[in-house]
Amino acid sequence: MESIRASRAPVLLLLALACARQGAAPAASLSRAESSSCAACHRPAVRAASALRTVHPPFAEGGCESCHASHGARGELLLKGSEARLCLGCHDAGLVSRANVHAPAAEGCTTCHAPHASAEPKLLRKPADALCAGCHADVAKAHGGYRVEGTRCVSCHDPHSAAQKGLLREVRHEVLPECGNCHAAPASARPFSTEPQPGLCFGCHGDLEEKAKRKVVHAPVRSGRCTECHQPHAADAARLLAAQPPALCVRCHRAVGEKLTAEQPHPPAAQGRCDGCHDAHGADRKGLLGAPDSLCAGCHRAAREWVQKASVHEPVRAGDCTDCHDPHGGPKKLLVRPGRALCLECHAAELGKRGHPAAECTTCHAPHAADRPRLLVAGPETTCVGCHRKTIESRPPEQRHNPFAGGACTSCHVAHGDGKALLRPEPAKACLECHVAVQRVWSGGVSRHAPFAQGACMSCHDPHGSGRPKLFRAEPSKVCLDCHRSLAARLAAKGAVVHEAVSGGDCLDCHRGHASTVPALLVKDQAALCGGCHDLESAETAKAHRGYAVAGARCTSCHDPHVSSRKELVPANVHPPFGDRECARCHYDAPAEGGPAPAQVRKDLMTACAECHDLAQRAGKPPHAPARDGQCAACHDPHASPREHLLARSGAALCLPCHDLAAEGPRKAHGGTPTEPCTGCHDPHGGTAKPRG
């Protein structure tokens, strides 16, 4: 056999190179072939071969050394080994390993195939049927008298080797070799004619005729094209299929073929078990699908238990698995879209505008079924910890907020909410559900802390836990000064005289954090509060106040309770009579003997004020009640104040003792509880009925 090949090889090479041009090889391949070292001598032959329809890849890529040695005797092919060894180095040896081997295949591959290029598919030297006819001239006797020359020989016979005699393919139609069962007589004018499909096939396959009457029928069956999927005589695939699935199916269903190349193809589809889900001929369900209980649950046994759980995803309950999963292939878990985007197609309204950031839905929810409501995989005490472990571990157990320590995260948070940090729409309400005592203080309060009034509990408190009392997020003084920045600046000023209660104490020693029944959030009436540290009834105290008794007086009318630039904490803005120590301008003189007495205001105080202030001009129409009634001290400190105009309080707090700014009327008029100075719109002494500005 080796000698035969050696003698005819030069001729075969020349014949291959002389084949008619059927189409050019890609330019890149052509350039690689022509750039090989062999092309220097064989350029015309290389160029002619490269232009043919089918080019052997090693040749197209300039890899002549794959088969040929570079040196040798003149006139030899210089092959590196026998044809069989060279060809089977790349091609499956199983092609020629079965019991019956085609004689040309046993002799050498180049009997039928060109080694470099050909105008025919598969490098055949001639069209397939013409190639077969070169050796098999008269085959009618072997085919029941039918003249089969020129037909598709390889549709029944394997061109390399087969287990069956006559090189017949593995699966043969049962009616063979009685060709007359389907075809006209061999001597007739049209010996290969048959009855029209599918009637011809239904003659034996009556069960398929019943399927052709179902609601959904496979297009080839409906149009009578049985041989589009089945070979009529013999095939290598079971049931005479023209090719092994899924290759057969994706000839028409190209979109499915693309999905099989995805990140995760569905195993049944990738393995060609299309009939595991689809009936190839007809069915009563869309997509030729079988009964629901024989589809997904047939392989995914756990799905049978899902419908028994307390919480079942609606697509699972309805058996609509393809609402979420692509049955052929796709990304991880065969999802039709990335996880979060997929869930939002149905649950967008439940998620809210903000949504739970940086979390896939399946972090908290089971996609199919669960034993807990809302498909939760576990309780909040477990689910939330999965992501928020640092929040928990950074706070020792004894320092945690009770709901947080107990895993009751949803007491304050809405998992899919719109608010910052996914807090409930009105976070303060969540706080007051547990902190009932604070609610009572609020209801009876005269003064209310602005953050508390605004529901901003977290301005002062850490909602999860803190090592400080009352869950303060920092030391109380720092928490307070973060908002009271003007006070912080005064405390830090050079030469500041700081009240000892401020420098060495806690803001909560004097003030309540939420609301109080007395002004300025004080823990008790001002005189009683100051009397807790200062002996207001002592002779020394009376002497310091020019003999007047100050027990029960409002100390802050003369002293700044926090800090001042003056000794004795006298505020920066001083009423001239007080600064000049002319107490008698407004008060009766203190008794010279008999001990201190209260500093009684003169009955004609309005007259005294009018000596300096044009009260008649200031009081508008209608006049503000305190201005009308001569109660100047209701708004002004008569002695000294850190505020301009000797005002007794700052901002809206000045008006709170008389006006309930948190009531429904003022809130509605101001769009909420006002905190800015009322004098921005209202004249404090009186004037037009409508707010100015």
C-alpha positions as CSV (number, residue, x, y, z in Angstrom):
1,M,0.0,0.0,0.0
2,E,2.9,2.3,0.8
3,S,4.4,1.8,-2.7
4,I,1.1,2.6,-4.3
5,R,0.8,5.9,-2.4
6,A,4.4,6.9,-3.1
7,S,4.0,6.4,-6.9
8,R,0.7,8.3,-7.3
9,A,1.3,11.1,-4.7
10,P,2.9,13.6,-7.1
11,V,0.1,13.1,-9.5
12,L,-2.5,13.6,-6.8
13,L,-0.9,16.7,-5.6
14,L,-0.9,18.2,-9.1
15,L,-4.5,17.2,-9.6
16,A,-5.5,18.9,-6.3
17,L,-3.7,22.1,-7.2
18,A,-5.3,22.1,-10.6
19,C,-8.9,22.0,-9.4
20,A,-11.2,24.8,-10.6
21,R,-11.4,27.9,-8.4
22,Q,-14.6,27.8,-6.3
23,G,-13.9,30.6,-3.8
24,A,-11.0,32.3,-2.1
25,A,-9.7,31.4,1.3
26,P,-9.6,34.2,3.8
27,A,-6.8,36.8,3.1
28,A,-5.1,36.1,6.4
29,S,-4.9,32.4,5.7
30,L,-3.6,33.0,2.1
31,S,-0.9,35.3,3.4
32,R,0.2,32.7,6.0
33,A,0.4,30.0,3.4
34,E,2.3,32.2,1.0
35,S,4.7,33.4,3.7
36,S,5.8,29.9,4.6
37,S,9.4,28.8,3.6
38,C,7.9,26.2,1.2
39,A,6.2,29.0,-0.9
40,A,9.5,30.3,-2.1
41,C,9.6,27.3,-4.5
42,H,6.0,26.2,-4.6
43,R,4.3,29.7,-4.9
44,P,2.1,29.0,-8.0
45,A,0.9,25.7,-6.5
46,V,0.3,27.3,-3.1
47,R,-1.6,30.2,-4.5
48,A,-3.8,28.0,-6.7
49,A,-4.6,25.7,-3.8
50,S,-5.3,28.6,-1.4
51,A,-8.0,29.9,-3.7
52,L,-10.1,26.8,-3.7
53,R,-13.4,26.4,-1.7
54,T,-12.0,24.0,1.0
55,V,-8.4,24.4,2.3
56,H,-6.8,22.0,4.7
57,P,-6.1,24.1,7.9
58,P,-2.5,23.1,8.3
59,F,-1.8,24.1,4.7
60,A,-3.9,27.3,5.0
61,E,-1.8,28.3,8.0
62,G,1.5,27.6,6.3
63,G,2.2,24.6,8.5
64,C,3.6,22.4,5.8
65,E,6.0,20.9,8.4
66,S,3.0,19.3,10.0
67,C,3.1,16.6,7.4
68,H,6.3,17.1,5.4
69,A,10.0,17.0,6.2
70,S,12.0,19.9,4.8
71,H,14.7,17.8,3.3
72,G,14.9,14.6,1.3
73,A,15.5,13.1,-2.1
74,R,14.4,15.0,-5.1
75,G,10.9,14.0,-6.4
76,E,9.7,12.5,-3.1
77,L,6.8,13.8,-1.0
78,L,9.0,14.0,2.0
79,L,6.1,12.9,4.3
80,K,7.1,12.5,7.9
81,G,5.2,9.2,8.2
82,S,2.6,7.0,6.6
83,E,-0.7,8.6,5.5
84,A,-2.7,6.8,8.2
85,R,-0.4,8.0,11.0
86,L,-0.3,11.5,9.7
87,C,-4.1,11.9,9.2
88,L,-5.1,10.1,12.4
89,G,-2.7,12.4,14.3
90,C,-5.5,15.0,14.0
91,H,-8.6,13.0,13.0
92,D,-10.5,10.5,15.2
93,A,-9.1,7.0,14.7
94,G,-12.6,5.7,15.4
95,L,-13.5,6.7,11.8
96,V,-11.7,3.6,10.5
97,S,-11.8,1.3,13.6
98,R,-15.1,-0.5,13.1
99,A,-15.5,-4.0,11.8
100,N,-16.1,-3.2,8.2
101,V,-13.6,-0.6,6.7
102,H,-14.1,1.0,3.4
103,A,-11.3,-0.3,1.1
104,P,-10.1,3.2,0.0
105,A,-10.0,4.2,3.6
106,A,-7.8,1.2,4.4
107,E,-5.5,2.0,1.5
108,G,-5.1,5.7,2.3
109,C,-7.1,8.9,2.8
110,T,-5.9,10.6,-0.3
111,T,-7.8,8.1,-2.4
112,C,-11.0,10.2,-1.8
113,H,-9.6,13.4,-0.2
114,A,-7.2,16.0,-1.5
115,P,-4.4,16.6,1.0
116,H,-4.2,20.4,0.5
117,A,-7.3,21.9,-1.0
118,S,-10.4,21.1,-3.0
119,A,-13.4,22.7,-4.8
120,E,-15.6,20.2,-2.8
121,P,-16.6,20.0,0.8
122,K,-14.5,17.8,3.2
123,L,-11.6,18.1,0.7
124,L,-13.3,15.5,-1.6
125,R,-11.6,15.1,-5.0
126,K,-15.0,15.0,-6.8
127,P,-18.7,15.5,-5.8
128,A,-19.5,12.7,-3.4
129,D,-21.8,10.6,-5.7
130,A,-19.4,10.9,-8.6
131,L,-16.6,9.8,-6.4
132,C,-18.5,6.7,-5.3
133,A,-19.5,5.9,-8.8
134,G,-15.8,5.8,-9.8
135,C,-15.6,2.4,-8.0
136,H,-19.2,1.3,-7.7
137,A,-20.5,1.4,-11.2
138,D,-23.6,-0.9,-11.1
139,V,-25.3,-1.1,-7.7
140,A,-28.9,-1.8,-8.8
141,K,-28.8,-5.4,-7.9
142,A,-27.7,-4.6,-4.3
143,H,-30.5,-2.1,-4.0
144,G,-33.5,-4.3,-5.0
145,G,-33.3,-3.3,-8.7
146,Y,-33.4,0.4,-8.0
147,R,-30.9,2.5,-10.0
148,V,-29.4,4.5,-7.1
149,E,-26.4,5.9,-8.9
150,G,-26.1,9.6,-8.4
151,T,-28.1,9.6,-5.2
152,R,-26.8,10.5,-1.8
153,C,-24.8,7.3,-1.0
154,V,-23.5,8.6,2.3
155,S,-27.1,9.0,3.6
156,C,-27.2,5.2,4.1
157,H,-23.5,4.2,4.0
158,D,-20.7,5.4,6.2
159,P,-17.8,6.3,3.9
160,H,-15.1,5.2,6.3
161,S,-16.2,2.2,8.4
162,A,-19.2,0.6,10.0
163,A,-20.3,-2.3,12.2
164,Q,-22.9,-3.4,9.6
165,K,-22.1,-5.1,6.3
166,G,-22.3,-2.9,3.3
167,L,-21.1,-0.1,5.5
168,L,-24.7,0.6,6.4
169,R,-25.2,3.1,9.2
170,E,-26.0,2.0,12.7
171,V,-29.8,2.5,12.6
172,R,-31.7,1.2,9.7
173,H,-35.4,1.7,8.7
174,E,-37.3,-1.4,9.6
175,V,-38.9,-1.7,6.2
176,L,-35.5,-2.2,4.5
177,P,-34.6,-4.0,2.3
178,E,-38.3,-4.1,1.0
179,C,-38.0,-0.7,-0.8
180,G,-41.4,-1.3,-2.3
181,N,-43.1,-0.7,1.0
182,C,-42.6,3.0,0.4
183,H,-41.4,3.4,-3.2
184,A,-43.0,2.6,-6.6
185,A,-41.7,-0.5,-8.5
186,P,-38.1,-0.2,-9.8
187,A,-39.3,-0.7,-13.4
188,S,-41.9,2.1,-13.2
189,A,-41.4,5.5,-14.8
190,R,-40.8,7.1,-11.4
191,P,-39.4,4.3,-9.3
192,F,-38.4,6.5,-6.3
193,S,-41.8,8.2,-6.0
194,T,-43.8,7.8,-2.7
195,E,-47.1,8.8,-1.2
196,P,-47.0,12.3,0.2
197,Q,-45.7,12.8,3.7
198,P,-46.9,12.6,6.4
199,G,-49.5,10.2,5.2
200,L,-46.8,7.7,4.0
201,C,-45.3,7.7,7.5
202,F,-48.6,7.5,9.3
203,G,-49.2,4.2,7.5
204,C,-46.9,2.6,10.1
205,H,-46.6,5.2,12.8
206,G,-50.3,5.6,13.7
207,D,-49.5,6.9,17.1
208,L,-47.9,10.0,15.6
209,E,-51.0,10.7,13.5
210,E,-52.8,11.2,16.8
211,K,-50.1,13.7,18.0
212,A,-50.5,15.6,14.7
213,K,-54.1,16.5,15.8
214,R,-53.1,18.1,19.1
215,K,-53.2,21.8,19.9
216,V,-49.6,22.5,19.1
217,V,-47.9,20.6,16.2
218,H,-44.2,20.7,15.3
219,A,-43.9,22.7,12.1
220,P,-42.2,19.9,10.0
221,V,-45.0,17.5,11.0
222,R,-47.7,20.0,10.3
223,S,-46.3,20.6,6.8
224,G,-45.5,17.0,6.1
225,R,-41.7,17.3,6.1
226,C,-40.8,14.2,8.2
227,T,-37.5,13.8,6.4
228,E,-36.4,17.2,7.6
229,C,-35.6,15.5,10.9
230,H,-35.5,11.8,10.0
231,Q,-33.4,9.9,7.4
232,P,-35.7,7.6,5.4
233,H,-33.3,4.7,5.1
234,A,-30.4,4.7,7.6
235,A,-28.7,6.9,10.1
236,D,-26.2,6.9,12.9
237,A,-28.6,8.5,15.4
238,A,-31.4,6.8,17.2
239,R,-34.9,7.0,15.6
240,L,-33.2,7.6,12.2
241,L,-32.6,11.2,13.2
242,A,-30.7,13.2,10.6
243,A,-28.2,14.3,13.3
244,Q,-27.8,13.9,17.0
245,P,-29.7,16.5,19.1
246,P,-29.1,19.3,19.9
247,A,-27.3,19.8,16.6
248,L,-30.4,18.6,14.7
249,C,-32.8,20.9,16.6
250,V,-30.6,24.1,16.4
251,R,-30.6,23.9,12.6
252,C,-34.0,25.6,12.9
253,H,-34.0,26.9,16.5
254,R,-30.9,29.0,16.1
255,A,-31.7,31.2,19.1
256,V,-31.6,28.1,21.3
257,G,-28.3,27.1,19.8
258,E,-26.8,30.5,20.9
259,K,-28.1,29.9,24.5
260,L,-26.4,26.6,24.6
261,T,-23.1,28.5,24.4
262,A,-24.0,30.7,27.4
263,E,-22.3,30.6,30.8
264,Q,-24.6,27.9,32.0
265,P,-26.4,25.7,29.5
266,H,-29.3,23.6,30.8
267,P,-27.8,20.1,31.0
268,P,-30.7,18.3,29.2
269,A,-30.6,20.8,26.3
270,A,-26.8,20.7,26.1
271,Q,-26.8,16.9,26.2
272,G,-29.3,16.7,23.4
273,R,-32.2,15.4,25.5
274,C,-34.6,17.8,24.0
275,D,-37.4,15.2,24.2
276,G,-37.0,15.3,27.9
277,C,-39.2,18.4,27.9
278,H,-40.6,18.6,24.4
279,D,-42.7,16.2,22.3
280,A,-41.1,16.3,18.8
281,H,-44.4,15.8,17.0
282,G,-47.3,17.4,18.9
283,A,-48.5,18.4,22.3
284,D,-51.4,20.3,24.0
285,R,-49.1,22.9,25.6
286,K,-47.2,25.8,24.1
287,G,-43.7,25.0,23.1
288,L,-44.6,21.3,22.6
289,L,-44.1,20.9,26.3
290,G,-45.1,17.8,28.2
291,A,-47.2,17.6,31.4
292,P,-46.0,20.1,34.1
293,D,-45.3,17.4,36.6
294,S,-43.0,15.6,34.2
295,L,-40.9,18.7,33.4
296,C,-38.9,20.6,36.0
297,A,-40.1,18.5,38.9
298,G,-39.1,15.3,37.0
299,C,-35.4,16.2,37.6
300,H,-35.6,18.8,40.4
301,R,-37.2,16.6,43.0
302,A,-37.0,19.3,45.6
303,A,-39.6,21.3,43.6
304,R,-42.2,18.7,44.7
305,E,-41.8,19.8,48.3
306,W,-41.8,23.6,47.6
307,V,-45.6,23.8,47.2
308,Q,-46.1,22.4,50.7
309,K,-44.2,25.2,52.4
310,A,-45.7,28.1,54.2
311,S,-44.6,30.7,51.7
312,V,-44.4,29.8,48.0
313,H,-43.3,32.1,45.2
314,E,-46.3,32.6,42.8
315,P,-44.5,31.4,39.6
316,V,-43.6,28.2,41.5
317,R,-47.2,27.7,42.7
318,A,-48.4,28.2,39.2
319,G,-45.7,25.9,37.7
320,D,-44.4,28.8,35.5
321,C,-40.7,28.1,36.1
322,T,-39.8,29.9,32.8
323,D,-41.0,33.2,34.2
324,C,-37.6,33.3,35.9
325,H,-35.5,30.6,34.3
326,D,-34.5,30.1,30.6
327,P,-34.9,26.3,30.0
328,H,-32.1,26.2,27.5
329,G,-29.2,28.3,28.8
330,G,-28.2,31.6,30.2
331,P,-26.2,33.2,33.1
332,K,-25.8,31.6,36.4
333,K,-28.9,29.6,37.5
334,L,-30.3,30.0,34.0
335,L,-32.0,33.3,35.0
336,V,-33.6,35.1,32.2
337,R,-32.2,38.4,33.5
338,P,-29.7,39.3,36.3
339,G,-31.3,38.6,39.7
340,R,-32.3,42.0,41.0
341,A,-33.6,43.2,37.5
342,L,-35.6,40.0,37.2
343,C,-37.3,40.4,40.6
344,L,-38.1,44.1,39.9
345,E,-40.2,43.1,36.8
346,C,-42.9,42.0,39.3
347,H,-41.9,43.6,42.6
348,A,-40.9,47.1,41.6
349,A,-43.8,48.7,43.6
350,E,-42.8,46.8,46.8
351,L,-39.1,47.8,46.6
352,G,-39.5,51.5,46.9
353,K,-37.3,54.2,45.3
354,R,-34.2,53.5,47.4
355,G,-34.4,49.7,47.7
356,H,-32.0,47.7,49.9
357,P,-28.6,48.8,48.6
358,A,-25.9,46.4,47.5
359,A,-27.9,43.2,48.1
360,E,-29.3,40.6,45.8
361,C,-32.9,39.6,46.5
362,T,-31.9,36.1,47.2
363,T,-29.6,37.3,50.1
364,C,-32.8,37.5,52.2
365,H,-35.5,35.7,50.2
366,A,-35.7,32.1,48.9
367,P,-36.5,32.3,45.2
368,H,-38.9,29.3,45.3
369,A,-40.4,28.6,48.7
370,A,-39.7,29.0,52.4
371,D,-41.1,28.2,55.8
372,R,-41.2,31.9,56.8
373,P,-43.5,34.7,55.5
374,R,-42.4,36.7,52.5
375,L,-40.0,33.9,51.4
376,L,-37.5,34.9,54.1
377,V,-34.6,32.4,54.4
378,A,-34.3,33.2,58.1
379,G,-35.4,35.6,60.7
380,P,-34.0,39.2,60.8
381,E,-31.7,38.3,63.7
382,T,-29.9,35.9,61.3
383,T,-30.5,37.4,57.9
384,C,-29.4,40.9,58.7
385,V,-26.2,39.7,60.5
386,G,-25.1,38.1,57.2
387,C,-24.2,41.6,55.9
388,H,-24.2,43.8,59.0
389,R,-22.0,41.7,61.2
390,K,-19.6,44.6,61.8
391,T,-22.4,46.8,63.1
392,I,-23.3,44.2,65.7
393,E,-19.8,43.1,66.7
394,S,-18.6,46.7,67.2
395,R,-21.1,47.0,70.1
396,P,-20.8,44.7,73.2
397,P,-24.0,42.9,74.1
398,E,-24.6,44.9,77.2
399,Q,-24.4,48.2,75.2
400,R,-26.9,47.3,72.5
401,H,-30.3,48.9,71.9
402,N,-33.0,46.3,73.0
403,P,-34.6,45.9,69.5
404,F,-31.2,45.6,67.9
405,A,-29.9,43.1,70.6
406,G,-33.1,41.0,70.0
407,G,-32.7,41.0,66.2
408,A,-36.0,43.0,65.8
409,C,-34.4,45.1,62.9
410,T,-37.8,45.6,61.3
411,S,-39.0,47.5,64.4
412,C,-37.2,50.5,63.0
413,H,-36.2,49.6,59.4
414,V,-38.3,48.7,56.3
415,A,-36.3,46.3,54.2
416,H,-37.4,47.8,50.9
417,G,-38.1,51.4,52.1
418,D,-37.6,54.8,50.6
419,G,-36.1,56.5,53.7
420,K,-32.4,57.0,54.5
421,A,-30.9,53.9,56.1
422,L,-34.3,52.2,55.1
423,L,-35.9,53.7,58.2
424,R,-39.6,53.7,58.6
425,P,-41.4,56.8,57.1
426,E,-41.6,58.5,60.5
427,P,-38.7,57.2,62.5
428,A,-39.7,59.1,65.7
429,K,-43.0,57.2,65.8
430,A,-41.0,53.9,65.8
431,C,-39.1,55.2,68.8
432,L,-42.2,56.4,70.7
433,E,-43.8,53.0,70.3
434,C,-41.4,51.7,73.0
435,H,-40.4,55.0,74.7
436,V,-43.9,55.8,76.0
437,A,-42.6,58.0,78.9
438,V,-40.9,60.3,76.4
439,Q,-44.2,60.6,74.6
440,R,-45.9,61.7,77.9
441,V,-43.1,64.3,78.5
442,W,-43.7,65.6,75.0
443,S,-47.4,65.9,75.5
444,G,-47.1,68.0,78.6
445,G,-44.0,69.9,77.6
446,V,-43.7,73.7,77.5
447,S,-40.3,73.6,75.8
448,R,-39.3,70.9,73.3
449,H,-35.9,70.0,71.9
450,A,-35.9,70.8,68.2
451,P,-34.3,67.5,67.0
452,F,-36.9,65.6,69.0
453,A,-39.7,67.8,67.6
454,Q,-38.4,67.0,64.1
455,G,-38.2,63.2,64.8
456,A,-34.4,63.3,64.5
457,C,-33.7,61.0,67.4
458,M,-30.5,59.8,65.8
459,S,-29.0,63.3,66.0
460,C,-28.2,62.5,69.7
461,H,-28.6,58.7,70.0
462,D,-27.0,55.7,68.4
463,P,-29.9,53.6,67.4
464,H,-28.0,50.3,67.6
465,G,-26.0,50.7,70.8
466,S,-23.4,52.8,72.7
467,G,-21.2,52.5,75.7
468,R,-22.5,55.8,77.0
469,P,-25.7,56.4,79.0
470,K,-28.9,56.7,77.1
471,L,-27.2,55.4,74.0
472,F,-25.6,58.8,73.3
473,R,-23.6,58.6,70.1
474,A,-20.8,60.7,71.8
475,E,-20.2,62.4,75.1
476,P,-23.3,64.5,75.9
477,S,-21.5,67.8,75.8
478,K,-20.0,67.0,72.3
479,V,-23.4,65.9,71.1
480,C,-25.0,69.2,72.2
481,L,-22.2,71.4,70.9
482,D,-22.4,69.8,67.5
483,C,-25.7,71.7,67.1
484,H,-25.1,74.6,69.5
485,R,-22.1,75.9,67.6
486,S,-22.4,79.5,68.6
487,L,-22.2,78.4,72.2
488,A,-19.2,76.1,71.4
489,A,-17.4,79.2,69.9
490,R,-18.1,81.3,73.0
491,L,-16.8,78.5,75.2
492,A,-13.6,78.3,73.2
493,A,-13.0,82.0,73.1
494,K,-9.9,83.4,74.7
495,G,-10.6,84.7,78.2
496,A,-14.0,83.1,78.4
497,V,-15.5,82.8,81.9
498,V,-17.3,79.4,81.9
499,H,-20.0,78.4,84.4
500,E,-18.6,75.6,86.5
501,A,-21.7,73.5,85.8
502,V,-20.8,73.7,82.1
503,S,-17.0,73.1,82.4
504,G,-17.2,70.3,85.0
505,G,-20.6,68.9,84.4
506,D,-23.0,67.4,81.9
507,C,-25.6,69.4,79.9
508,L,-28.2,67.0,81.2
509,D,-27.5,68.1,84.8
510,C,-29.6,71.2,83.9
511,H,-31.5,70.4,80.7
512,R,-33.8,67.6,79.6
513,G,-33.1,66.0,76.3
514,H,-36.6,65.8,74.9
515,A,-39.1,68.2,76.5
516,S,-39.7,70.0,79.7
517,T,-42.6,71.5,81.6
518,V,-40.5,74.6,82.1
519,P,-38.7,76.9,79.5
520,A,-35.3,76.2,78.0
521,L,-35.7,72.4,78.6
522,L,-34.7,72.9,82.2
523,V,-35.0,70.0,84.5
524,K,-36.9,72.2,87.0
525,D,-37.9,75.8,87.6
526,Q,-34.9,78.1,87.1
527,A,-34.7,79.4,90.6
528,A,-34.9,75.9,92.1
529,L,-32.3,74.7,89.7
530,C,-29.8,77.4,90.5
531,G,-30.6,76.9,94.2
532,G,-29.3,73.4,94.0
533,C,-25.8,74.7,93.9
534,H,-26.0,78.3,95.1
535,D,-27.4,79.3,98.5
536,L,-29.7,82.0,97.3
537,E,-30.9,83.0,100.8
538,S,-27.5,83.7,102.4
539,A,-26.4,87.1,103.5
540,E,-23.4,86.9,101.2
541,T,-25.7,86.4,98.2
542,A,-27.9,89.4,99.3
543,K,-24.8,91.6,99.8
544,A,-23.7,90.7,96.3
545,H,-27.1,91.8,95.0
546,R,-27.1,95.2,96.8
547,G,-29.3,93.9,99.6
548,Y,-32.0,92.5,97.5
549,A,-33.3,89.0,98.2
550,V,-32.9,86.9,95.0
551,A,-34.4,83.6,96.1
552,G,-37.1,82.8,93.5
553,A,-35.7,85.3,91.0
554,R,-34.8,84.4,87.4
555,C,-31.1,84.3,87.7
556,T,-30.5,84.3,83.9
557,S,-31.9,87.8,83.7
558,C,-28.5,88.9,85.0
559,H,-26.2,85.9,84.5
560,D,-25.4,83.9,81.4
561,P,-25.9,80.3,82.4
562,H,-23.1,79.0,80.2
563,V,-20.3,81.5,79.5
564,S,-19.5,85.1,79.4
565,S,-16.6,87.5,78.7
566,R,-17.3,89.2,82.1
567,K,-16.9,88.3,85.7
568,E,-19.8,86.8,87.5
569,L,-21.1,85.5,84.1
570,V,-22.8,88.8,83.3
571,P,-23.8,88.7,79.6
572,A,-22.3,90.9,77.0
573,N,-25.4,93.0,76.4
574,V,-26.2,95.0,79.6
575,H,-29.2,97.2,80.2
576,P,-27.6,100.6,81.0
577,P,-29.3,101.1,84.4
578,F,-28.1,97.7,85.5
579,G,-24.6,98.3,84.2
580,D,-24.5,101.6,86.1
581,R,-25.9,99.8,89.2
582,E,-28.8,102.2,89.2
583,C,-31.3,99.6,90.5
584,A,-33.6,102.3,91.9
585,R,-34.5,103.4,88.3
586,C,-36.8,100.4,88.2
587,H,-36.9,98.9,91.8
588,Y,-37.7,100.3,95.2
589,D,-34.7,100.6,97.3
590,A,-33.7,97.6,99.4
591,P,-34.3,98.1,103.2
592,A,-31.3,99.3,105.1
593,E,-32.2,97.2,108.1
594,G,-34.2,94.0,108.8
595,G,-32.5,91.8,106.3
596,P,-32.8,91.4,102.5
597,A,-36.2,91.9,100.8
598,P,-37.3,91.1,97.2
599,A,-36.5,93.6,94.6
600,Q,-39.9,95.0,94.0
601,V,-40.6,96.7,90.7
602,R,-42.0,100.1,90.7
603,K,-45.7,100.3,89.9
604,D,-45.0,103.0,87.3
605,L,-42.4,100.8,85.5
606,M,-43.9,101.8,82.1
607,T,-43.1,105.4,83.0
608,A,-39.6,104.4,83.8
609,C,-39.2,102.5,80.5
610,A,-40.7,105.4,78.6
611,E,-38.0,107.7,79.8
612,C,-35.6,106.0,77.4
613,H,-37.9,104.1,75.0
614,D,-40.7,105.6,72.9
615,L,-43.3,103.0,73.7
616,A,-46.2,104.9,72.2
617,Q,-44.5,104.9,68.8
618,R,-43.4,101.2,69.1
619,A,-46.8,99.8,70.1
620,G,-48.6,99.2,66.8
621,K,-52.2,98.6,66.1
622,P,-53.2,96.1,67.1
623,P,-50.5,96.0,69.7
624,H,-48.7,92.8,70.9
625,A,-50.3,91.9,74.2
626,P,-47.0,92.1,76.3
627,A,-46.3,95.6,74.8
628,R,-49.9,96.6,75.4
629,D,-49.9,95.5,79.0
630,G,-46.5,96.8,79.9
631,Q,-45.0,93.3,80.3
632,C,-41.7,94.1,78.7
633,A,-39.9,91.5,80.8
634,A,-42.0,88.8,79.1
635,C,-39.7,89.1,76.1
636,H,-36.7,91.1,77.3
637,D,-34.2,90.6,80.1
638,P,-34.3,93.8,82.2
639,H,-30.7,93.5,83.3
640,A,-28.5,91.7,80.8
641,S,-28.6,89.2,78.0
642,P,-26.2,87.5,75.5
643,R,-28.8,88.2,72.8
644,E,-29.4,91.4,70.9
645,H,-32.1,93.7,72.2
646,L,-31.8,92.0,75.6
647,L,-34.1,89.2,74.4
648,A,-34.8,86.5,76.9
649,R,-34.6,83.6,74.5
650,S,-33.4,82.9,70.9
651,G,-35.5,82.2,67.9
652,A,-38.9,80.7,68.1
653,A,-38.2,79.6,71.7
654,L,-39.0,83.2,72.7
655,C,-42.6,82.9,71.6
656,L,-43.2,79.3,72.9
657,P,-44.3,80.3,76.5
658,C,-47.4,82.0,75.0
659,H,-47.8,80.5,71.6
660,D,-48.0,76.7,71.0
661,L,-46.1,76.6,67.7
662,A,-46.5,72.8,67.5
663,A,-50.2,73.0,67.4
664,E,-52.0,72.1,64.2
665,G,-52.8,75.7,63.2
666,P,-49.2,77.1,63.5
667,R,-47.8,74.0,61.9
668,K,-50.1,74.3,58.9
669,A,-49.4,78.0,58.5
670,H,-45.7,77.5,58.7
671,G,-45.4,74.2,56.9
672,G,-44.2,72.5,60.1
673,T,-43.0,73.5,63.5
674,P,-41.1,76.9,63.1
675,T,-37.6,77.1,64.5
676,E,-36.5,80.5,63.0
677,P,-37.0,83.8,64.8
678,C,-40.6,84.8,64.5
679,T,-39.6,88.4,64.1
680,G,-38.6,87.6,60.5
681,C,-42.3,87.9,59.7
682,H,-44.0,89.4,62.7
683,D,-43.5,92.8,64.4
684,P,-42.8,92.0,68.1
685,H,-44.5,95.1,69.5
686,G,-47.6,95.2,67.2
687,G,-48.6,96.4,63.8
688,T,-50.7,95.3,60.8
689,A,-52.8,92.2,61.3
690,K,-51.0,90.3,58.6
691,P,-47.3,89.2,58.9
692,R,-44.9,91.7,57.5
693,G,-42.7,90.9,54.5
